[in-house]
Amino acid sequence: MGTEAMKLELIEWLAKLNDSGMVASLFNLKKAAEAEDWFKDLSPEQQASVERGLADAKAGRTIPSDEVRKSYGRAT
């Protein structure tokens, strides 16, 4: 299915959608996609935290999602 056909199908689906929570989520996704770079709006402390997280990920200092879920009592 081509991009234009997918767009039309999404438009038709959205026009019939009655779930206000889903509509709000999609609207927020749209706003996020249109937003400028949010990183520059963070405080210096928040920016540093993001940078530390990226450095940890690049260095392989991560924990797999399934292990985190298990630690909170949730199975994958």
N, C-alpha and C positions, 0 to 999 in steps of 0.2 A: 504494500500500500504506500502510495506516494505521500509526500508531506502535505500537499494541498488537500488530498482526500482525508488525511488524518485530521487536519484543521476543521474541515466541514463536519466530520463525524463528532469532533469535540464540541463544536458550536451547537449542533443539534442536541447532543447529550446535555450540555450545560443549560440550554433553553428549557429542557424538561425537568431539570434537577430540582427537587423539593427539599433536600436536606440542607438547612440553613448553616449547619456546622461545616459541611463540605464546601458550600459556596464561600463561606468566610475563609476557610483554609486556602482555597484556590485564589481568592482575592489577595490574601497575604503573600502567597507565592508569586503572584503577578507583581505586587508592589516590591518584593524583594528582588525580583529579576530586573526591575526597572531602576532600582536604587543605585546610587553612586557607591563608590568604595566605602564600606562601613568601617573599615579598619582605622581610617584617619579620624573617625569620630570617637574612638575609644580613648580612655584616659591613658596616660603613659604606663601606669601599672597594669592595665588590661592589655595593652600592646605587648608589654614585656612578658606577660603570662602566655599570650598566644605564641610569641616567638620561642619561649621555652618549650611549649608543647610541640611546636614544629621541629625544634632541634631534637627533642626526645624521640619523636617519630622517625626522623631521619637517621638517628643513631641506633634505632632498633629497640629503644627503651619503651616498649609498649606491652600491654596485656591484652590477649585476645578477648573479644567480646563475650565468648561463651564462658570464659573464666570469671569475668566480671559478673555476668548474670548468675553464675553458680554462687558467688560470694554473697549475693543478695537473695539467694533462695529461689532463683528463677531458672528453669531449664531452658535450653535452646530449642 
